[in-house]
Amino acid sequence: MTDVRRTLLFLVKEDRVLLAMKKRGFGAGRWNGVGGKLEPDESLDEALVRECQEEIGVTPTNYRKVAELDFYGGTKSEPWNMYVHAYLANAWEGTPTESEEMAPKWYKQSEIPYADMWQDDIHWLPRALGGEILKGLFTFDDQDNLLTTHVETVVNL
């Protein structure tokens, strides 16, 4: 089973959130935050900053963890699991810029295009943007359709 820890970051400015269209690889064609898997011997903070710099040319300077999300999917012969540490950032250096992998765009929080995102996002992202700290568990079928969801508010992560 592919088992990977990942980071996920959303830049937030007033009532807007930065999403990025994934242009290639896993999740291509969907809006999401920026982030990715940790490299060997890399901390969560180091991975978070590196991925943000690589994907949209921005260095987050003030961020907080808002969720730990456990995802399972794939097929019986090729299952995958991703354990995602999700963050919101309200301060950064640089201007979000398109890369070979991601195309960033600002959205009002009331206009987030959940229909063009992973199906789990609507179950946890609005709550995280509203100030909740969350733990979530999601399962997907082999066509990336959401099968089960469980999200709970926690005191801390």
C-alpha positions as CSV (number, residue, x, y, z in Angstrom):
1,M,0.0,0.0,0.0
2,T,1.2,3.5,-0.8
3,D,1.3,5.2,2.5
4,V,2.5,8.8,2.4
5,R,2.4,11.8,4.8
6,R,1.5,15.0,3.1
7,T,1.1,18.7,3.8
8,L,-1.7,20.9,2.5
9,L,-1.8,24.7,2.8
10,F,-4.5,27.3,2.0
11,L,-3.6,31.0,2.0
12,V,-6.3,33.1,3.5
13,K,-6.7,36.9,3.1
14,E,-9.8,38.5,4.7
15,D,-12.8,36.6,3.2
16,R,-10.8,35.0,0.3
17,V,-8.9,31.7,0.0
18,L,-6.3,30.8,-2.5
19,L,-6.9,27.6,-4.4
20,A,-4.6,26.2,-7.1
21,M,-5.6,24.1,-10.1
22,K,-3.5,21.0,-10.2
23,K,-2.2,20.7,-13.7
24,R,-0.5,17.3,-13.7
25,G,-0.1,14.1,-11.6
26,F,-2.3,12.9,-8.8
27,G,-5.4,15.2,-8.5
28,A,-4.9,16.9,-11.9
29,G,-7.9,18.9,-13.0
30,R,-9.0,19.7,-9.4
31,W,-8.8,22.9,-7.3
32,N,-7.0,22.3,-4.0
33,G,-4.5,24.0,-1.7
34,V,-0.8,23.6,-2.2
35,G,1.4,20.9,-0.7
36,G,2.7,17.5,-1.1
37,K,4.6,14.6,0.3
38,L,7.5,14.9,2.7
39,E,11.0,14.0,1.5
40,P,13.2,11.7,3.6
41,D,14.2,13.3,6.9
42,E,12.1,16.4,6.2
43,S,9.9,18.0,8.9
44,L,6.2,19.0,8.3
45,D,7.2,22.6,8.5
46,E,10.1,22.2,6.0
47,A,7.8,20.3,3.6
48,L,5.0,22.8,3.9
49,V,7.3,25.7,3.0
50,R,9.2,23.9,0.3
51,E,6.0,22.7,-1.5
52,C,4.5,26.2,-1.3
53,Q,7.6,27.8,-2.8
54,E,7.8,25.2,-5.6
55,E,4.1,25.2,-6.5
56,I,3.2,28.9,-6.3
57,G,6.4,30.8,-5.5
58,V,5.3,31.9,-2.0
59,T,6.9,31.4,1.4
60,P,4.4,31.1,4.2
61,T,5.5,33.0,7.3
62,N,2.5,32.6,9.7
63,Y,0.4,29.4,9.5
64,R,-1.4,27.1,11.8
65,K,-2.5,23.5,11.5
66,V,-6.2,23.1,11.3
67,A,-6.7,19.4,10.4
68,E,-5.3,16.0,10.2
69,L,-7.0,14.0,7.4
70,D,-6.6,10.3,6.7
71,F,-7.5,9.2,3.2
72,Y,-7.8,5.6,1.8
73,G,-8.5,4.7,-1.8
74,G,-7.4,2.8,-4.9
75,T,-8.0,-0.8,-5.8
76,K,-7.5,-4.0,-3.9
77,S,-4.3,-4.7,-5.8
78,E,-3.1,-1.1,-5.6
79,P,-4.5,0.6,-2.5
80,W,-3.2,4.0,-1.2
81,N,-3.3,5.9,2.0
82,M,-2.5,9.5,2.5
83,Y,-2.2,11.2,5.9
84,V,-2.6,14.9,5.3
85,H,-1.6,17.7,7.7
86,A,-3.7,20.7,6.6
87,Y,-2.8,24.3,7.4
88,L,-4.1,27.8,6.9
89,A,-1.7,30.7,6.4
90,N,-2.5,34.4,6.9
91,A,0.9,35.8,6.1
92,W,3.5,35.0,3.4
93,E,6.3,36.5,1.3
94,G,5.9,36.7,-2.4
95,T,3.0,36.8,-4.9
96,P,1.2,33.6,-5.8
97,T,2.5,32.7,-9.3
98,E,1.6,29.8,-11.7
99,S,4.1,27.0,-12.0
100,E,4.3,23.9,-14.2
101,E,2.2,22.1,-11.6
102,M,-0.3,24.6,-10.2
103,A,-2.3,27.6,-11.3
104,P,-3.4,29.7,-8.3
105,K,-6.6,31.8,-8.1
106,W,-8.3,33.7,-5.3
107,Y,-11.9,32.8,-4.4
108,K,-14.3,34.4,-1.9
109,Q,-15.0,31.8,0.8
110,S,-18.7,31.9,-0.2
111,E,-17.8,31.0,-3.8
112,I,-15.3,28.1,-3.3
113,P,-15.9,25.7,-6.3
114,Y,-16.4,22.6,-4.3
115,A,-17.8,20.8,-7.3
116,D,-14.4,21.1,-9.0
117,M,-12.4,19.9,-5.9
118,W,-12.0,16.5,-4.1
119,Q,-15.4,15.4,-2.8
120,D,-14.2,15.4,0.8
121,D,-13.3,19.1,0.8
122,I,-16.8,20.3,1.4
123,H,-17.0,18.2,4.5
124,W,-14.0,19.7,6.3
125,L,-12.7,22.9,4.6
126,P,-15.6,25.2,5.5
127,R,-15.3,24.1,9.1
128,A,-11.6,24.7,9.1
129,L,-12.0,28.1,7.5
130,G,-14.6,28.8,10.3
131,G,-12.0,28.2,13.0
132,E,-12.5,24.5,13.9
133,I,-9.7,22.1,14.5
134,L,-10.5,18.8,12.9
135,K,-9.6,15.1,12.4
136,G,-11.1,13.4,9.4
137,L,-11.2,9.9,7.8
138,F,-12.3,9.5,4.2
139,T,-12.5,6.5,1.9
140,F,-12.7,6.6,-1.9
141,D,-13.4,4.0,-4.5
142,D,-11.1,3.2,-7.5
143,Q,-12.7,6.1,-9.5
144,D,-12.0,8.6,-6.7
145,N,-15.6,8.8,-5.6
146,L,-16.1,9.5,-1.9
147,L,-17.5,6.4,-0.1
148,T,-17.3,7.3,3.6
149,T,-16.6,10.4,5.6
150,H,-16.1,11.0,9.3
151,V,-15.0,14.5,10.5
152,E,-14.8,15.5,14.2
153,T,-13.8,18.7,16.0
154,V,-10.9,18.2,18.4
155,V,-9.3,20.5,21.0
156,N,-5.8,20.2,19.5
157,L,-3.7,18.2,17.1
